[in-house]
Amino acid sequence: MARKRRRVVPIPKPPESAFNKNRPAGTLLRAQVLHLRHALARHVQKVARHLDRVGELLATDLDTIKTEGHVSEYARRVTAILHPHGGKRDRR
């Protein structure tokens, strides 16, 4: 199947007057701040769920990891935390 060519839409550079760091923020910008705060709070909740496992992994004495199997298991557990969606592939 041939790939479709993406259409490039040129976006003009905004004028210098488009941003004024001293201008009061409008309703749209304030709503964006609210959404950003909500996203950050959700992110913290997701991270907090892993803290016990992170602490356990950080407390692991690396001198006890002696075999390839030990390395594999440690890497699997760390990677599962760092990349939670890594093992879930969309099968089509």
C-alpha positions as semicolon CSV with decimal commas, in nm:
position;residue;x (nm);y (nm);z (nm)
1;M;0,000;0,000;0,000
2;A;0,145;0,336;-0,102
3;R;0,185;0,600;0,163
4;K;-0,022;0,912;0,133
5;R;0,175;1,233;0,106
6;R;0,110;1,469;0,388
7;R;-0,008;1,811;0,296
8;V;0,209;2,080;0,452
9;V;0,011;2,377;0,569
10;P;0,226;2,686;0,608
11;I;0,176;2,871;0,934
12;P;0,273;3,237;0,926
13;K;0,486;3,376;1,205
14;P;0,274;3,581;1,447
15;P;0,349;3,951;1,482
16;E;0,561;4,067;1,776
17;S;0,251;4,227;1,930
18;A;0,083;3,884;1,963
19;F;0,254;3,826;2,298
20;N;0,286;4,077;2,576
21;K;0,410;3,926;2,900
22;N;0,256;4,214;3,098
23;R;-0,092;4,195;2,940
24;P;-0,360;4,038;3,163
25;A;-0,437;3,679;3,061
26;G;-0,770;3,626;2,889
27;T;-1,032;3,361;2,961
28;L;-0,886;3,112;2,713
29;L;-0,537;3,130;2,863
30;R;-0,672;3,100;3,215
31;A;-0,874;2,793;3,106
32;Q;-0,554;2,643;2,964
33;V;-0,385;2,693;3,302
34;L;-0,672;2,506;3,466
35;H;-0,634;2,216;3,220
36;L;-0,257;2,208;3,271
37;R;-0,302;2,193;3,647
38;H;-0,553;1,908;3,610
39;A;-0,312;1,717;3,384
40;L;-0,029;1,770;3,631
41;A;-0,243;1,644;3,920
42;R;-0,333;1,331;3,722
43;H;0,033;1,276;3,639
44;V;0,125;1,298;4,007
45;Q;-0,144;1,042;4,090
46;K;-0,003;0,805;3,827
47;V;0,351;0,852;3,956
48;A;0,243;0,805;4,318
49;R;0,104;0,460;4,236
50;H;0,457;0,349;4,146
51;L;0,645;0,499;4,440
52;D;0,644;0,183;4,650
53;R;0,783;-0,021;4,360
54;V;1,036;0,251;4,275
55;G;1,155;0,258;4,635
56;E;1,190;-0,119;4,638
57;L;1,389;-0,118;4,314
58;L;1,614;0,166;4,428
59;A;1,681;-0,017;4,755
60;T;1,792;-0,329;4,567
61;D;2,155;-0,410;4,640
62;L;2,304;-0,425;4,292
63;D;2,567;-0,671;4,413
64;T;2,286;-0,928;4,442
65;I;2,222;-0,905;4,068
66;K;2,465;-1,166;3,940
67;T;2,299;-1,354;3,655
68;E;2,150;-1,256;3,322
69;G;1,816;-1,367;3,461
70;H;1,851;-1,125;3,752
71;V;1,944;-0,842;3,514
72;S;1,652;-0,931;3,289
73;E;1,403;-0,928;3,575
74;Y;1,536;-0,599;3,720
75;A;1,532;-0,435;3,376
76;R;1,179;-0,561;3,308
77;R;1,049;-0,417;3,635
78;V;1,222;-0,080;3,588
79;T;1,114;-0,053;3,226
80;A;0,753;-0,131;3,320
81;I;0,757;0,174;3,546
82;L;0,940;0,405;3,309
83;H;0,737;0,300;3,004
84;P;0,398;0,181;3,131
85;H;0,248;0,148;2,782
86;G;0,551;-0,024;2,629
87;G;0,415;-0,376;2,646
88;K;0,068;-0,289;2,521
89;R;0,082;-0,280;2,143
90;D;-0,212;-0,209;1,919
91;R;-0,267;-0,534;1,729
92;R;-0,438;-0,479;1,395
